[in-house]
């Protein structure tokens, strides 16, 4: 690594994991890969197999859906300290949105199979994780509802 290179972020450095069990953090970190995306790059597309959980450290990511007879609709834009991805928890394990970097973005991508295995081995860790993730899911659904109301006046 060069002197000016930024070290790889660690799962435990992300606020989402703050206070969670050290074993879960270590497992997630051991199965995490750092990825960087330029503005306009797609992280994943709606309908693709969802097999990861994303921790955003830098940048901004737009969550988008296809809209009939119009441009793609941005449901929400997330940034540093946010998390991305819950479709890996819910069959059929396909992404529900597209995710596109709107500026240079740096994330850790955590393999969902490793997380699911950890939850099976230690259900209390899974429960603690889900208590943090479910509000994120609710927020994403609320943002989608707001967009529908704004577009259709429903």
C-alpha positions as CSV (number, residue, x, y, z in Angstrom):
1,X,0.0,0.0,0.0
2,X,1.4,3.4,-0.9
3,X,1.8,6.1,1.8
4,X,-1.2,8.1,0.4
5,X,-3.5,5.1,0.0
6,X,-6.5,5.0,2.3
7,X,-6.6,1.8,4.4
8,X,-9.5,-0.6,3.8
9,X,-12.4,0.3,6.1
10,X,-13.4,-2.3,8.6
11,X,-16.9,-3.5,9.3
12,X,-16.5,-2.4,13.0
13,X,-15.8,1.1,11.8
14,X,-19.3,1.5,10.4
15,X,-22.0,2.9,12.8
16,X,-24.5,0.2,11.8
17,X,-22.3,-2.4,13.6
18,X,-21.5,-0.3,16.7
19,X,-22.3,-2.3,19.8
20,X,-23.0,-5.6,18.0
21,X,-21.3,-8.7,19.2
22,X,-17.5,-8.8,18.4
23,X,-17.8,-12.3,16.9
24,X,-20.5,-11.1,14.4
25,X,-18.3,-8.1,13.5
26,X,-15.3,-10.3,13.0
27,X,-17.3,-12.7,10.8
28,X,-18.7,-9.9,8.7
29,X,-15.3,-8.3,8.3
30,X,-13.7,-11.6,7.2
31,X,-16.3,-11.9,4.5
32,X,-16.2,-8.2,3.3
33,X,-14.7,-6.8,0.2
34,X,-14.0,-3.2,-0.4
35,X,-15.4,-1.8,-3.7
36,X,-15.1,1.7,-5.2
37,X,-17.6,3.0,-7.8
38,X,-17.3,6.1,-10.0
39,X,-20.3,8.4,-10.5
40,X,-22.8,6.6,-12.7
41,X,-21.6,3.1,-11.9
42,X,-24.3,0.6,-11.0
43,X,-23.8,-1.4,-7.8
44,X,-26.6,-3.8,-8.6
45,X,-29.8,-4.0,-10.7
46,X,-33.4,-4.8,-9.8
47,X,-34.1,-8.5,-10.4
48,X,-30.4,-9.7,-10.0
49,X,-29.6,-12.2,-7.3
50,X,-29.1,-10.4,-4.0
51,X,-26.2,-11.9,-2.1
52,X,-24.7,-9.0,-0.2
53,X,-25.1,-6.3,2.4
54,X,-23.4,-2.9,1.7
55,X,-21.9,-0.5,4.2
56,X,-21.4,2.9,2.7
57,X,-18.3,4.7,3.9
58,X,-17.9,7.5,1.2
59,X,-20.0,8.9,-1.6
60,X,-23.7,8.8,-2.5
61,X,-25.9,6.0,-3.9
62,X,-29.3,6.5,-5.6
63,X,-31.9,3.8,-5.1
64,X,-33.9,3.7,-8.3
65,X,-36.8,1.9,-9.9
66,X,-38.1,1.7,-13.4
67,X,-41.2,3.8,-14.0
68,X,-43.5,3.2,-16.9
69,X,-43.4,5.9,-19.6
70,X,-40.8,8.0,-17.7
71,X,-37.1,8.1,-16.6
72,X,-35.9,6.0,-13.8
73,X,-37.3,7.2,-10.5
74,X,-35.0,7.8,-7.6
75,X,-36.6,6.5,-4.4
76,X,-33.9,7.7,-2.0
77,X,-30.3,8.8,-2.1
78,X,-28.1,7.4,0.7
79,X,-24.6,8.3,1.8
80,X,-21.8,7.7,4.3
81,X,-22.9,5.8,7.5
82,X,-25.9,4.3,5.6
83,X,-26.4,0.7,4.7
84,X,-27.8,-0.8,1.6
85,X,-29.4,-4.2,0.9
86,X,-32.1,-6.2,2.6
87,X,-33.3,-8.3,-0.4
88,X,-30.9,-11.1,0.6
89,X,-33.0,-11.8,3.6
90,X,-36.3,-12.1,1.7
91,X,-37.1,-14.8,-0.9
92,X,-36.7,-14.8,-3.8
93,X,-33.5,-13.0,-2.8
94,X,-33.6,-10.6,-5.7
95,X,-32.8,-6.9,-5.6
96,X,-35.9,-4.7,-5.3
97,X,-34.2,-1.6,-6.6
98,X,-31.3,-0.5,-8.8
99,X,-28.4,1.1,-6.9
100,X,-26.3,3.7,-8.8
101,X,-23.4,5.8,-7.5
102,X,-24.1,9.5,-8.0
103,X,-20.6,10.4,-7.0
104,X,-17.4,8.5,-6.2
105,X,-18.5,5.9,-3.7
106,X,-16.6,3.5,-1.4
107,X,-18.3,0.6,0.3
108,X,-17.7,-2.7,2.0
109,X,-19.7,-5.5,0.5
110,X,-20.4,-8.2,3.0
111,X,-21.3,-11.7,1.8
112,X,-24.9,-12.4,3.0
113,X,-24.3,-16.2,3.3
114,X,-21.7,-15.5,6.0
115,X,-24.1,-13.3,7.9
116,X,-27.0,-15.9,7.6
117,X,-24.6,-18.6,8.8
118,X,-23.6,-16.5,11.8
119,X,-27.3,-15.8,12.6
120,X,-28.1,-19.5,12.5
121,X,-25.2,-20.2,14.8
122,X,-26.0,-17.4,17.2
123,X,-29.7,-16.3,16.8
124,X,-29.3,-13.5,19.3
125,X,-26.8,-11.8,16.9
126,X,-29.3,-12.2,14.1
127,X,-32.0,-10.6,16.3
128,X,-29.8,-7.7,17.2
129,X,-28.9,-7.2,13.5
130,X,-32.5,-7.3,12.4
131,X,-33.5,-4.8,15.1
132,X,-31.2,-2.4,13.3
133,X,-32.1,-3.4,9.7
134,X,-35.9,-3.4,9.9
135,X,-36.1,0.4,10.5
136,X,-33.9,0.8,7.4
137,X,-36.3,-1.4,5.4
138,X,-39.3,0.7,6.8
139,X,-37.6,3.9,5.7
140,X,-37.0,2.6,2.2
141,X,-40.6,1.6,1.9
142,X,-41.8,4.9,3.2
143,X,-39.6,6.8,0.7
144,X,-41.1,4.7,-2.1
145,X,-44.6,5.5,-0.8
146,X,-43.7,9.3,-0.8
147,X,-42.5,9.0,-4.4
148,X,-45.8,7.3,-5.5
149,X,-47.8,10.0,-3.8
150,X,-45.7,12.8,-5.4
151,X,-46.1,11.3,-8.9
152,X,-49.6,10.1,-8.8
153,X,-51.2,12.3,-6.2
154,X,-52.6,9.3,-4.4
